[in-house]
Amino acid sequence: MAQHDDQEYVDPEVVTENAPATIPDDLKRYMQPATFNREQAMARFEHQVEIMHAIRKAALQALNPKDFVRMGSDESAMFYLQNYGAQRLKPMAELRYPQGQQPKCERVSLPDKQFGFIYTGYVASMTTGSVDFVIGGRSSTERFFDKFDDEGNRLPVNELDVQKAAWANWENRAVSGALGLRGLTAEDLKQHGFDVSRARGVTFQGGGQGGAGAGGKLTIPFGKHKGKALDDESVPVDDLRWLAKTIGESIRDPEKAKWKKRNETLLSAIKAEGQRRNAPGEPAGDDEGGES
């Protein structure tokens, strides 16, 4: 950035290099020479901090702990706003698209016939005066879209479901960014009276993410007990044995190699649950190939 006397200019080549897309005309005014006064700039910055603090406080009053998901389990855990919370705050953010240009949607082809959708675009908030370039997206490879048949085979993912989720992700990032609600810590939420223990937690066990449900518990991916936690006492031991056998067969199936790590994690958890219940003949999962 070049400086001259009390004026500040943005080097055109720097803007061109860093800009992710053609900058709309009504945003170019932010790159025009501006009179610089240190005292006024600091006062304006401090005033903006006060405004953002007030906006964040008001926004959090419209939310509850279950509107956030906790990533991590220690003091460094971060809390992220979920889509239903973002939708509740959307009217407060008063989002506008510069020059009426709505975000662009791109379908991306991924290996193994998988796919994703990415939304990109500028968004302005009438509430905060912020302008941001937001990228949001989702892909069919995510565990969120997993559905299985009774044999444990993953069913094809509906493209419309992924596209809708990608749009929701874009809106979430736009709202949370405008209202200062990205990457919150437990202390940030506690200051506003939140019981962070009620936030939904997501942790990963055994080095893999497969089968992880709320709170990091592994869940049954298919069958008549689909969606239940492995330690749910309503799931009979005989059904755990059947599940272990089926998972063991999948581990040895070359056509299901991409799910091997997930299945090994799940099989280990099934065996651990059998031991916890002290059940005779604990789930074995066809040991000859179950723990490779």
LINKAPE-V990775 format. One record per helix or strand of 3 or more residues. SS is the DSSP state (a for helix, b for strand). FROM is the first residue (numbers start at 1). TO is the last residue. If there is no record, write none. Layout:
SS:FROM:TO
SS:FROM:TO
This chain:
b:2:4
b:7:9
a:12:18
a:25:31
a:38:61
a:65:67
b:68:71
b:78:81
a:83:93
a:98:100
b:104:110
b:114:125
b:131:139
a:143:145
a:159:178
a:186:190
a:196:198
b:200:202
a:214:216
a:237:252
a:254:276
a:287:290
